């Protein structure tokens, strides 16, 4: 067993975290996954560790995936070994099936992705959360994505699917989807090879609805709540405008009436507010918007009483600029319709991970 170095995980936002998934990338020359690298807590107990090739760097790197529990503002010093005896078994690892589609399954939660990189199905405690696949639409068109690849089979901590293709006008597109063993999250990132002024990208998530009254809340304004009903309030729209000065103006409108307006002084301040919930008394969806490109002029989130969720981005005065759009969707069951019961801020403000080797 050979000691390689320390990995520090620091909670800096005052949020308690239970088995929070974190990752770190290191040069491939430092580790041989076949030798069984290990990760240990300060008391010597082992942490399940997954090592897979990185998909974000052109150079050969390994991505290390693991999870830790942190008290508010706690810092953990972990030890990384090039090999470590003993098992690091998990209570509920991911089970991956790769047939017509990719399916990531645990005892309570499963997510299915088709070969085009589309989020096809989500099931929690045998309850379906989607009534149709989620889609990305650019300027009214779907991309033709194919050649999906997966770092999934045999890895118990996270499953990742990547699909590559292009839109009808030749704009390249890449979709990454990921699930983790510790949370009922589906993380999506959509890349465009270029953007042009007034381009629009829309992420559509058609949810099943189990009640005639759906509640929603938004991270802006200290937390704004509302309800959706087909007869009286069929939709709520949260509109954000990103100004050249760095400020962000926002408003929330119920039907044809604007109910709230506000402004954040910086994009960094607004980043903590980029989340919303939709809850129907049986199921809950929490969405954290994890990536908004600099070339984006506005974002519009539309929630409808029938369960439809649409997040639309409008490109500003930028041309031939690549862009990445990111989401983390958290699916849950048995959530009271009167309040939010998840914490998307913990997704938007992850722990800080560093290494000393």
N, C-alpha and C positions, 0 to 999 in steps of 0.2 A: 504494500500500500504506500503510495507516494503523495505527499502533500503538495498541492499546486499553489494555493493562495487563498485569501479571504474574499468573500462576497458580502458586502454590506447592504442591508435593506432597511431603509429609514422611512418612517411614517411622519410626514411634515405638515399635515393639514388638520390634525386633531380629530381623526376619524378612527373608530375601532374597526378592525378588519379581521374576518374569520376565514382562514384558508384562502387568502387572496392570491389569485394567479399572477405571477410575475415571470419575466423572461430576461435573458441577458445573452448577448452574442460575443463570442470569443474566436480568435484565429484558429482555424482547423488544425494547425500544427501543434497546438497545446494538448489536445486530447485525442484518444482513440476510443470511439464509442464501444468497440468490440471488447475492450478491456474492462468494461463495467465501471465507469466513473461514478463517484459518490459524493453526496452533499450531507453535511452534518450540522446540527444545532450546536450551540455552545456547550450543552451538557453531554454531547456525544451521540444523541439520538439521531437516527438517519431520516432524511427527507426524500420522498420519491422524486427522482430526477429523470427528465426525458431529454435526450440529445438528438437533434435532427439538423439536417443541412439548412442554413439560412437561405431565405428567398428574397432578402432585401439588400444584399451586398453583392457586387460583382466578384469580389475576392472570396476564396474558400473560408467560410466561417461556420462554426457550429452555433445553433440556437439552444440555450439551456432553458427548459421550462420546469418550474416548480411552484409551490404555494406555501405561504407562511401566514400565521396569525399574529397580528400586531395590536398592541394597545395604542391609544392616541399618543403620538410623538415618540413612540418607542423605536429604538435602533437595534437591529440584530446583526451580529457578526458571525457569518456562516463559514464553514471550512469546505473547500473543494478538493477532492482527491482524484488522482488519475485512475485509481481503481479502489474499490472498497468491497470487502467481503460482506456477506449477509444479504438478506432480502430487503427490499424497500416496497413491500406490497401495499396496495391501496384497498380501502374498503369497498369502493364502487368505481372501478376503472372504466374507461370508455371501451365499448365493444364496437368494433368497426366492421361493417359489411360493405363490400364493394361488388355490386351486381349491376342491375340496370342503372341504379343511382347509388350514391354514397350515403350510408346511414350511420350516424353516430348515436349509440344507444347506451343508456344506463338504466338502473332499476326504475327510476321515475320519469326521466326526461330523454327525449330523442329528437334529433333533427335530421332532415334528409335534404341532400343537395343533388340536383340533376347534373348531367354531364356538361351542361352549359354554364355551370357555376351559379345556378339559381337556387335560392332558398325555397324548397319545394313544399316542405311540411314540417310542422312543429307539434309535438304531442307531449303533454305533461300529465302524469297520473291518468293516462288513457283518454285525456280530454284534448281534442284537436284545437289548436290556436289559430290556424290559418284556414281560410276557406278557398284560397287560390294562391299560387306561387307569388312570392315577392319579385318585383322587377325594377330594373333601372331603365329609364326612357330618356333619350337625349333628342331634343327638338322633335318630339313626337314619334321617334323611331326606336325600335329595339336593336341592340347590337347582335351580330351573329358571333356567338362565342362557342368555341369548341376546343378539343384537345385538353380537357380537364385532367389535371394531375393531382395526386393527393399524397401528402405525408401523413399517413393515418394508420395503415395496417401494422399492428404490432406495437404501437405507441399508446400507452394508457392515459396520458395526461391531457393531450390536446390533439385535435384532428383538424387538418388544414387542407382546403381544396382551392385550386387555382385554375381559372379558365381564361383563355386568351382569344381575342378576335378583333372585330372592327364594326363600326357603324356604316350605314349605306354610303356615306360621303367619304369613306376612307379613314376617318378618325379611329385610331387604335384604341382598344379597350381591354382592360384586365380586371377581373373580379377575384378577390381573395375572400374566402369564408372560413371561419374558425369557430370551433367549440372547445370548451374546457371541461375537465372532469369535475371541477369543484363548484361550478355555478351553472345555472340554466341560462347561459348567455349564448347568443349567436353574434359574432363580430363580423362585420362586412366592410370591405374597402373596395371602392371602385375608382380605377385610374383611367384618365383620358390622356391620350398622347398629345393632344393640342386642344386649345379653346379659342373661340372667336367671340367678339363682342355680341352680347345679347343671347348667346347660347343658353339653353335651359336644360338642366338635368333634374329628373324627378325620380325619387325612390318611393315606390308604392308597396304598401304592406296591407293586404286585405285580411282583416281579423274576423274571426267568428264572434258573434255577439249573443250572449245568453240572457239579456235583460232589455226591457224597453227603455231603461234609463242608464246611460253611460256617463261616468264622471271623468273629468280630466283635470290635470294641473300642470303648471309650467314653472320652470326654475326662475324666471324673471320676476322682478318686483318683490322679492322675498317670498315667493310662492303664491301663485294665483290659481284659484280653483274655479271650476265651472261644471255644468252638466249639459249633456246632449240628449235631446228627445226629438224624435222624428217630427212631431207636430209643432213644437214651440221653438226649438233651437236645433235645426238639423246639422249645423256645422259650427266649429270655432276655428278661427284663423289667427295664428301667431306670425306676425311679419317682422323681420329684422332687416335693417338697412345699414350696411357697412360703409362708413364715410371715409374719404381720403385722409381726414384728420386723425383717424384711429378711433373715433367715437362710434358707438353703435346705437342707433335709434330703434325702438321696438314698439309694437302695439299689439293688442289682442282684441279681436272683434268677434262678437257672438251674433250670427246671422248678418244683418246689414248694419249693426250698431257697434261702434267702437267703445269698448268698456274701459280699457286701460292703455296708457301710453307711458313711456319712460325712456331713459337714455343711460348707457354705460359709457364711462369716460375713456376706457381703453378696451381693446379686443381681449387682452388677458383677463380683465375683470369680467367681461361678458362670457368668456370661456367656461367659467364656473356655472353659468346659467343656461347652458345649451342642453337642456333636457326637458322631458315631459313624460307624463303617465296617461294611460287610458285604462279605465277599470270598469268592469260591468257587474261586480258583486261576486262573480265566480272566478274570473280570470283577470290578470293584470299584465300590461305591457309597460315597461319602462324603457325609454330610448334616450341614450346619451349620444349627442352628435360629436364624435371624437375628432373629426378632421373637416375643416372648412378652408379651402385654398384662398390665398391672398387675392387672387383675381376675382373672387366672388363679390358681387355688388349687393345681393340681397338673398335672404333665405325666407321661405314661406312654408310653415307647417300647417296643414289642414287636417283636422280631425272631424269625422262625420259620425252621426248617430248610428249608421249601419255598420260601423267598425272600420271603415276605410281610413287609412293613415297615408298621407302624402307629404313628403318633404321635398320642396322644389328649391333649386339654386339657380340664380341668374348671374351670368358672367358679366363683368363690367368692361371697361375700356382696356382690354388685353387681347392680344392675338398670338396664335402659335405658341401658347404657353401650356405646358403639361399641368395637370391638376389631379389631386387625390381627394376623395370624399369618403368619410368614415363614420360608421355607426356601431354602437353596441346595443343590441336589443335583449332585454332581460324579460323572460317569460315566467310567470308565476300563477298559482291557483289559490283559491280560497282567500281572496283579499277583500276586506270590507270596501264597499263602494263609497264610503264617506271620506276616505283619506288615502294618501299615498303610503305605501308600506315598504318601499325599496329606496335605495339611496344612490341615484345616478351620479351624484357628485363624487362618490368614491371611485367611479369609473373614469370620470373626467380628470381626477386628481390622484393618479396612482402613486404608490410608494416610489421612492428614489432608490435605484439599484446601481451600485458601483462595485468595482473590483480593484484589487491592489497587485495584480500580476500582469 
